Amino acid sequence: MEIAKPWGNVKEYASNQTCTVRIIYLEPNKETSLHSHDLRDDMWVVLDNGIKVQIADKTYDTKPGQEFVIPAESLHRIINGPHKGRVLEIAFGYTSEEDISRVEDEYGRLSGKGE
């Protein structure tokens, strides 16, 4: 939600909700698993150039400042380019590393136990 002020505006991402806020750091040319969560919705705010975001069967080239909402049970991943990259993640609901169902993972991990 954006709130207008006489001096500019405020972007409010969470208000009086259970949420977790973190920054995801990606090494060059790395990607997260293609996964979903049952117990939370995510919101991603891209912080750096060179990042692609996949949500379901669509992949987006992004720019810093772009925002994406990922509903619970939707497959998603972050794909990084040739430089280190960061994405701000705001998770609404129950956040647990056990709540990860992976479909594809280049690191050989199965569902749950960390991203």
Secondary structure as the mmCIF struct_conf table of DSSP 4:
data_model
#
loop_
_struct_conf.conf_type_id
_struct_conf.id
_struct_conf.beg_label_comp_id
_struct_conf.beg_label_asym_id
_struct_conf.beg_label_seq_id
_struct_conf.end_label_comp_id
_struct_conf.end_label_asym_id
_struct_conf.end_label_seq_id
STRN STRN1 GLU A 2 LYS A 5
TURN_TY1_P TURN_TY1_P1 PRO A 6 TRP A 7
STRN STRN2 GLY A 8 LYS A 11
BEND BEND1 TYR A 13 TYR A 13
BEND BEND2 SER A 15 GLN A 17
STRN STRN3 CYS A 19 LEU A 26
TURN_TY1_P TURN_TY1_P2 PRO A 28 ASN A 29
STRN STRN4 GLU A 31 GLU A 31
STRN STRN5 LEU A 34 SER A 36
BEND BEND3 ASP A 38 LEU A 39
STRN STRN6 ARG A 40 VAL A 46
BEND BEND4 ASP A 48 ASP A 48
TURN_TY1_P TURN_TY1_P3 ASN A 49 GLY A 50
STRN STRN7 ILE A 51 ILE A 55
TURN_TY1_P TURN_TY1_P4 ALA A 56 ASP A 57
STRN STRN8 LYS A 58 ASP A 61
TURN_TY1_P TURN_TY1_P5 PRO A 64 GLY A 65
STRN STRN9 GLU A 67 ILE A 70
TURN_TY1_P TURN_TY1_P6 ALA A 72 GLU A 73
STRN STRN10 HIS A 76 ASN A 80
BEND BEND5 PRO A 82 HIS A 83
STRN STRN11 GLY A 85 GLY A 93
TURN_TY1_P TURN_TY1_P7 GLU A 97 GLU A 98
STRN STRN12 SER A 101 GLU A 104
TURN_TY1_P TURN_TY1_P8 GLU A 106 TYR A 107
BEND BEND6 SER A 111 LYS A 113
#
